[in-house]
Amino acid sequence: MKQWFVIYSKSSQERIAEGNLQAQGFETYLPRLALRKTHARRSVMVTVPMFPRYFFVRADLDASRWRSIYGTFGVAKVVSFGERPAAVPDAVIDELRLREDDDGIVRLSAADTFKTGDKVAITDGPLSDVTAMVTAKSDRDRVFVLMSLLGRQVKVRVGNDRLRRAS
């Protein structure tokens, strides 16, 4: 019976290991997130693994060929408890896949959204760690925040992914 197992890849080789396992006929699943990265004042959206260095493979342990996973280029090890690989319930994979959009990107829960009046802190960029208050929603992924800069109140539009709740 086929089950899902967790693969621990070599550093930054999740996609390589996944491709090599697919070439061997294994079903794999690498959940991905879209993150905003900033470099030299430019902001771009990049796709990254949801669990860095980890992904899933579906195999039948009663079949003899599953051991080829260990020697696959890019694979560091199969996550195991004892001598047998640890199985992941199908429901976990199903839940992750339900959260994917049309591009295969996992969207996180609405817990990451902010409401008017929430105190937040900016997580990156030149305004890193500046606290502010959410004043309004801009669109699906951004909000307007009010912060104190240079002795006056300034309204700024910021992406939800660049904010965290402030204490």
N, C-alpha and C positions, 0 to 999 in steps of 0.2 A: 504494500500500500504506500502510495506516495505521500510524503509529508514535507513541510517546509522546515529548513534548517538555516542557521545563521552562519555566514562566512565572514571571517575577519581577514581583510585584505592587507597587502603591503601598503605603506604610506602613499596616499594619492593614486592608488591603482585600482580603485573600485570598478571603474568602467572597463579597464583592461581585463581584469579577472572575470568580470561579468561576460564580456565578449568571448573570452576563451572558453568559459563554461557553456555558453550558448552554442559555440562551435562544436562542442562535444555532445550536444543534444539535450542539455539540461535546461529546464525552465528556470529563469531567474527573475528577481524583482529588486530593483534599486530605487527606493523612494527618493524623490528629489524635491527640493525647495527652491524658490526664487528669492534671492537676497539682493539688496541694493548695496553695491560696493562703491566707495568713493576713492578716487586717486587723482591727484593733481587738479582738484576742484571740479572734476567731472564725475558724475554719478551714472553708473550703469547697472542694469539688472543682470545678475548671473545666476546660473543654475548650479546648485551644489547638492551633494548627497545629504539626505535628511539625517542620517547617522554616519558621520565620517568614518571610513574604513570598514563599515559593516553593510552587508546586503544579504538577500535571502536566495536560497536555491531550493528547488523542489526535487526530491529524489526518493527512491525506494531503497531502504537499507537492506532489504532481502535480496536485492539484485547485486551482483558482484561488482559492477562497474562504478558504483558510487565512490569507491576508494580513489578513483582517478582525480577526484576533486582536490585531494591533498597535494598532488604534484602539478596542479595547474599553475601556469605562470600568472603571478599577481596575487595568488591566494597565500596568506600567511598561515592560517589554520581554520579548522571548522570548530565553532564554539561547542564544547562538550562538557558534560558532567560525568566524570568517570571515563570509561572507554568508548561510550556510545555518544554520537552527536545529540545535542538537546533539540527536541522538536519544538516548533512554534505552532500554536493553534492556527488553523485556517482562518478563524474569525479575526485574528490580528491583521493578517494580510488583506482580508476583505474590507476591514475598517479603513485601512490606509488607502486602498484603491477607491473606496467610496468618496474620500476627501479630495481626490484628484480632479483637476479641471481638464478641459479638452486637450491641453498640451502635455498632460501627464505630470503636472506639478501639484504636489500635495499642498492644499490650503489648510492652514491651522484654524482652530476654532475661533468663534467670535469673542473669546475671552481676551484676545489681544486688541480689541477695539476700545476706544475711550469715549466717555460721555462728557457733555458740557459740565464744567465745574471740577473735573478730575485734575488733581495735581500730578504733573508729569516732569520727568527729567529727560533731556536730550542725550542720546547715547553715543553719538559720534559727530565728527566734524569740528569746526571752530567753536561751536556753541556747546560742546560736550560738557555734560554735568550741570548745565544751566537749568534751573527749575522754572516751570511755567504753569499756566492754567489753561485747560482746553476751553475755548470760547464757542466754537462751532465746528460742525463737520463740513469739509470741503467737497470730498467725493468719497468713493468707496475705500480708498487706501490712505487718505490724508485728512488732517484736521487743522484748524486754525488755533494757535496758542497765543496767549498774551504773556509777554515776559518783560522784565525790567532790564533795560540796557542803557547805559550811560545816563542814568537818572531819569529816564522816561519810559513809559509803557509802549511796547512795540508789538504789533500783531504780525505773526509769521505763520506761513503754511508749511507743515511738516508731515512727512510720511509716518504712518503708524509704526513701521518697522524701525524707525529711528527714535522711538520713545519708549520709556518704561515708567511704571508708576513710581511716584516719589513718595517718600515716607513723611 
